[in-house]
Amino acid sequence: MSQDKKQDTSVDPRSFTDKRILEEHTREEVERWREEAHEKHRRWMEVMHNSYGKD
């Protein structure tokens, strides 16, 4: 692959990985963020599946 076709990971926000995050943050912080994200997703899905106003 030519040099200009390679993806520049220094500016690509998708280039973050668990390994990179764990180098900068504690495992407890990362786990707390995952739990918070899971809870927010669960609550959003409850809203999406709420039958209020559909009848």
C-alpha positions in Angstrom: 0.0 0.0 0.0 1.4 3.4 -0.9 2.2 6.0 1.8 -0.6 8.3 0.9 -3.2 5.5 1.1 -2.3 4.5 4.6 -4.6 5.7 7.4 -3.1 8.3 9.6 -4.0 6.9 13.1 -2.7 10.1 14.8 -5.8 12.0 13.7 -8.3 9.2 13.4 -10.6 9.2 16.5 -11.4 5.5 15.8 -7.8 4.5 16.4 -8.3 4.3 20.2 -8.3 0.8 21.5 -8.8 -0.7 24.9 -5.0 -1.0 25.3 -4.4 2.6 24.6 -7.2 3.7 26.9 -5.9 1.5 29.7 -2.5 3.1 29.3 -4.0 6.5 30.2 -6.7 5.5 32.6 -7.2 3.0 35.4 -9.0 -0.2 34.8 -11.6 0.9 37.4 -12.3 4.1 35.4 -12.8 2.2 32.2 -15.0 -0.4 33.9 -17.2 2.4 35.4 -17.5 4.0 32.0 -18.6 0.7 30.4 -21.2 0.2 33.2 -22.5 3.7 32.7 -22.7 3.3 29.0 -24.5 0.0 29.4 -27.0 1.5 31.8 -27.7 4.5 29.5 -28.2 2.1 26.6 -30.6 -0.1 28.6 -32.6 3.0 29.6 -32.7 4.2 26.0 -34.0 0.9 24.8 -36.7 1.0 27.4 -37.8 4.4 25.9 -37.7 3.0 22.4 -39.9 0.0 23.4 -42.3 2.0 25.5 -45.8 1.5 24.1 -47.0 4.9 25.6 -48.9 6.8 22.9 -48.8 4.1 20.3 -52.4 3.0 20.9 
